[in-house]
Amino acid sequence: MIETIQYQSLKWQHITNPSEEDYRYLLEEYNFHPLDIEDCRGSNQRPKIDEYDDYYFLILHFPYFDKGNKFIRIREVKIFWGKDYIITIGKSHWVVKKLFEEIQEDLHDDDEGEALLKRPPPLPHPRPPDD
């Protein structure tokens, strides 16, 4: 399922349980590298940042505490980051999910987006790699 937040020119799509249809959408709509999509399908990927001409692909690891087993585990966050979009994929860390939900609520409660203007400025968009 793809959830979308649109704020001015920035679109954040959050895909929690991606299907093959979602992966096809990402390939067709954004023309992401097929190996990045393959990395999204898998789990236990190594953290990395891949830099392309028009986007970055990141796999980040965040620790979380497994209360049942009393053990610290790793949760992967996979992110596509372009000039006017951010796409988060998979069973994201709770911080990502919470941030998405908070922004979604702010936009729903405030049509003008005034609450978002009080937040820190967004991350800059990727720049083309130096040749």
C-alpha positions in Angstrom: 0.0 0.0 0.0 1.3 3.4 -1.0 0.5 6.4 1.3 1.3 9.8 -0.1 1.9 13.2 1.5 2.1 16.2 -0.9 3.4 19.5 0.5 4.0 22.2 -2.0 6.4 20.6 -4.5 7.6 17.8 -2.2 5.9 14.4 -2.4 6.6 11.7 0.3 5.4 8.2 -0.6 5.5 5.6 2.2 5.1 2.0 1.1 4.7 -0.3 4.1 4.1 -3.7 2.6 5.2 -3.4 -1.0 3.7 -5.7 -3.6 5.0 -6.5 -7.0 2.7 -3.9 -8.4 4.3 -1.3 -6.1 7.7 -2.3 -7.4 6.6 -2.0 -11.0 5.2 1.4 -10.2 8.5 2.6 -8.9 10.4 1.2 -11.9 8.0 2.7 -14.4 7.2 6.0 -12.7 10.7 6.9 -11.4 12.9 4.8 -13.6 14.9 3.5 -10.6 17.8 1.2 -11.1 16.5 -2.4 -11.1 19.2 -3.4 -8.6 17.8 -0.8 -6.1 14.4 -2.4 -6.5 15.9 -5.8 -5.9 17.5 -4.5 -2.7 14.1 -3.3 -1.6 12.6 -6.8 -2.1 15.2 -8.3 0.2 16.0 -8.0 3.9 19.2 -8.0 5.7 20.9 -5.6 3.2 24.1 -3.8 4.1 23.7 -0.1 4.9 24.7 1.9 1.8 24.1 5.1 -0.2 24.0 4.8 -4.0 24.3 8.1 -5.8 22.8 8.6 -9.3 22.3 11.6 -11.6 18.8 12.4 -10.3 18.4 10.5 -7.0 20.0 8.8 -4.1 19.1 5.3 -2.8 19.8 4.7 0.9 19.6 1.7 3.1 19.9 2.7 6.7 20.0 0.5 9.8 18.4 1.6 13.1 18.5 -0.4 16.3 15.3 -1.3 18.2 14.7 -3.3 21.3 12.9 -6.7 20.9 11.1 -6.8 24.3 10.0 -10.4 23.9 13.6 -11.7 23.4 15.3 -8.9 25.3 17.6 -8.4 22.4 18.6 -5.4 20.3 17.7 -6.0 16.6 18.2 -3.9 13.5 15.4 -2.4 11.4 16.2 -1.4 7.8 14.9 1.8 6.3 15.1 2.0 2.5 14.8 5.5 1.0 14.7 6.9 -2.5 15.5 10.6 -2.4 15.1 12.9 -5.3 14.7 16.6 -6.1 11.0 16.7 -5.3 10.2 13.3 -3.6 11.1 11.0 -0.8 10.0 7.4 -0.9 10.4 5.1 2.1 9.9 1.4 1.7 9.2 -1.6 3.9 8.7 -2.2 7.6 10.2 1.1 8.5 11.7 2.0 11.9 9.0 3.4 14.2 10.6 6.9 13.9 9.9 7.0 10.2 6.4 5.8 10.6 5.7 8.2 13.4 7.1 11.2 11.5 5.0 10.3 8.4 1.9 10.0 10.5 2.6 13.4 12.3 3.1 15.2 9.1 0.0 13.6 7.6 -2.0 14.8 10.6 -0.5 18.3 10.5 -1.5 18.6 6.8 -5.0 17.2 7.5 -5.6 19.5 10.4 -4.1 22.6 8.7 -4.9 23.1 5.1 -2.3 25.9 4.8 0.5 23.8 6.2 1.4 26.3 8.8 2.4 23.6 11.3 4.9 22.3 8.8 6.5 25.8 8.5 7.4 25.5 12.2 9.4 22.3 11.7 13.1 22.3 10.8 13.7 23.0 7.0 13.6 20.0 4.7 16.8 18.2 3.6 18.3 19.7 0.4 17.7 17.7 -2.8 20.5 15.6 -4.3 22.9 17.3 -6.5 24.5 15.7 -9.6 27.8 13.9 -8.7 31.0 15.8 -9.4 32.7 14.7 -12.6 
